[in-house]
């Protein structure tokens, strides 16, 4: 018995490495499926409610897919509308960049003595002489846009199908374990689904609060299109740490392009710092206190790993996936040390959340 635990740990590490490798090379297949699975968990309560009202499983899943499509279409039209509104600010941003470029060229010419950098000359950036550069850029943009559209269609189809066969998936998982462990496995499945649902709905509530606070703060500072930047900064909170830096940087750059100068930039950064303080110390503890507690070290590690494997979608899915893995670790004896290392679970003392290592096994 003393030698079994290290062997199990070795097998567990090998399984993690193998799974990571499969996910990395199978990104075109597994990434849309994983996103669809998370969305299916989000819409599952709504789907169940419709089924209780007499709607069939398939029509209920299709209605959920249509609802998601409408929400996504609304977000796209919102972005397009505000991008048109900000066309003047974007042109002002390009003028500011050009003006700063002339200033840098003049400084290098006067102070450093670099030739060929007179005020009216262009920066010595080698450009391809052929006219095919623009066509290659256009082709790359069209290819990226087509890939996004295909992935969105796949996500929508996968989500509807997963909602239709969610009962079969649960029975399949239960059939994989021995009968004496099926009750505990049923608890793991239920707990995992609830954790992901509560995490995502809690995150949506936090984002909605941020929209209100950012809208008020940016309006008081004087940022043009404050509602757009408020929604943008709120949505970027889906990616912890990276989203914070990206949102504050974009808003500060647009404040400069509007001619606000450093006072407006400092106002934007001050607003951002104040709202982040309210979020981390007031809103998030109140909304997320029922979730699996994960140590910040592993939050950062899993975000970096998710970005390396699947890019931005990997960072978005990383924390819910780690939360599910934490629950599984709490219920599997061989994985319990990993769950203990990742973070302490506040609901551990409840019956449905007991780790398998604490249960009595009859000989």
VENZIRA-V164726 format. One record per pair of residues at least 24 apart in sequence whose C-alpha atoms are under 10 Angstrom apart, sorted by the first residue. I is the first residue (numbers start at 1). J is the second residue. Records with the same first field share a line. If there is no record, write none. Layout:
I=J / J
This chain:
4=334
5=333 / 334 / 335
6=334
7=334
8=333 / 334 / 335
9=334 / 335 / 337 / 338
11=334
12=334 / 335 / 338
20=305 / 306 / 309
21=309
22=309
23=309 / 310
24=306 / 308 / 309 / 310
25=309 / 310
26=309 / 310
27=309 / 310 / 311 / 314
28=147 / 151 / 310
29=151 / 154
30=310
31=151 / 155 / 309 / 310 / 313 / 314 / 317
32=150 / 151 / 152 / 153 / 154 / 155 / 156 / 157 / 158 / 159 / 313
33=151 / 154 / 155 / 156 / 157 / 158 / 159 / 162
34=155 / 158 / 159 / 313 / 314 / 317 / 321
35=151 / 152 / 154 / 155 / 156 / 158 / 159 / 313 / 314 / 316 / 317
36=152 / 154 / 155 / 156 / 157 / 158 / 159 / 160 / 161 / 162 / 163
37=155 / 158 / 159 / 160 / 161 / 162 / 163 / 166
38=159 / 193 / 196 / 197 / 200 / 317 / 320 / 321
39=64 / 65 / 68 / 155 / 156 / 158 / 159 / 160 / 162 / 163 / 196 / 197 / 200
40=64 / 65 / 155 / 156 / 158 / 159 / 160 / 161 / 162 / 163 / 164 / 166 / 197
41=159 / 162 / 163 / 166 / 192 / 193 / 194 / 195 / 196 / 197 / 198 / 200
42=193 / 194 / 196 / 197 / 198 / 199 / 200 / 201
43=67 / 68 / 159 / 160 / 163 / 197
44=162 / 163 / 166 / 193 / 197
45=197
47=163 / 164
48=163
56=164
57=160 / 163 / 164 / 165
58=160 / 161 / 163 / 164 / 165
59=160 / 164
60=160 / 163 / 164
61=159 / 160 / 161 / 162 / 163 / 164 / 165
62=156 / 157 / 159 / 160 / 161 / 163 / 164
63=160
64=156 / 159 / 160 / 163
65=155 / 156 / 157 / 158 / 159 / 160 / 161 / 163
66=156 / 160
68=156 / 159
69=152 / 153 / 156
72=152
78=228
79=228 / 231 / 232
81=228
82=225 / 227 / 228 / 229
83=225 / 228
85=224 / 225
86=224 / 225 / 228 / 254
88=257 / 258
89=224 / 225 / 254 / 255 / 256 / 257 / 258 / 259
90=254 / 257 / 258
91=257 / 258
92=254 / 256 / 257 / 258 / 259
93=253 / 254 / 255 / 256 / 257 / 258 / 259
94=257
95=257
96=256 / 257 / 258 / 259
97=257
98=122
181=356
183=352
184=331 / 332 / 352 / 353 / 354 / 355 / 356
185=328 / 331 / 332 / 352
186=352
187=331 / 351 / 352 / 353
188=324 / 327 / 328 / 329 / 330 / 331 / 332 / 352 / 353
189=324 / 327 / 328
190=352
191=324 / 327 / 328 / 352 / 353
192=320 / 321 / 323 / 324 / 325 / 326 / 327 / 328
193=320 / 324
194=291 / 324
195=290 / 291 / 292 / 320 / 323 / 324 / 327
196=291 / 292 / 319 / 320 / 321 / 323 / 324
197=320
198=287 / 288 / 290 / 291
199=287 / 288 / 289 / 290 / 291 / 292 / 319 / 320 / 323
200=238 / 288 / 320
201=287 / 288
202=283 / 284 / 286 / 287 / 288 / 289 / 290 / 291
203=235 / 237 / 238 / 284 / 287 / 288
204=234 / 235 / 237 / 238
205=283 / 284 / 287
206=234 / 237 / 238 / 279 / 283 / 284 / 286 / 287 / 288
207=231 / 232 / 233 / 234 / 235 / 236 / 237 / 238 / 279
208=234 / 235
209=234 / 275 / 279 / 283
210=234 / 235 / 237 / 275 / 276 / 278 / 279 / 283
211=235
213=271 / 272 / 274 / 275 / 278 / 279
214=268 / 271 / 272 / 275
216=271
217=267 / 268 / 270 / 271 / 272 / 274 / 275
218=251 / 255 / 264 / 267 / 268 / 269 / 271 / 272
219=268
220=267 / 268 / 271
221=255 / 260 / 263 / 264 / 265 / 266 / 267 / 268 / 270 / 271
222=255 / 258 / 260 / 264 / 267 / 268
223=251 / 252 / 254 / 255 / 256 / 258 / 260 / 264 / 265 / 267 / 268
224=251 / 254 / 255 / 258
225=254
226=251
229=254
233=272
236=316
237=316
238=315 / 316 / 317 / 319
239=303 / 312 / 313 / 314 / 315 / 316 / 317 / 318 / 319
240=299 / 300 / 303 / 315 / 316 / 319
241=300 / 303
242=303 / 312 / 315
244=272 / 273 / 276
247=272
248=272 / 273
289=346
290=345 / 346 / 347
291=323 / 345 / 346 / 347
292=320 / 322 / 323 / 324 / 326 / 327 / 342 / 343 / 344 / 345 / 346 / 347 / 348
293=323 / 326 / 342 / 343 / 344 / 345 / 346 / 347
294=319 / 322 / 323 / 326 / 339 / 340 / 341 / 342 / 343 / 344 / 345
295=341 / 342 / 343 / 344
296=342 / 343
297=342 / 343
298=322 / 341 / 342 / 343
299=342
327=353 / 354 / 355
328=353 / 355 / 356
329=355 / 356
330=354 / 355 / 356 / 357 / 358
331=355 / 356 / 357 / 358 / 359
332=356 / 357
333=357 / 358 / 359
